[in-house]
Amino acid sequence: MIDVLCFTVGAFQVNTYLIKDQATGACAIIDTGESDELVQQLQAL
């Protein structure tokens, strides 16, 4: 199963997606908004 989380970050309110494979723990970030806000949200997980 795959989890998809969506974060809205940055001055332009860009949607950034974190996709995680529950079986392996492998993750990918798609369409990053390049902001400290995204880093803070990922660290909070």
Protein Blocks (a to p, Z undefined) as FASTA:
>chain_A
ZZdddddedjkopacdddddfknopacdehiahiaklmmmmmmZZ
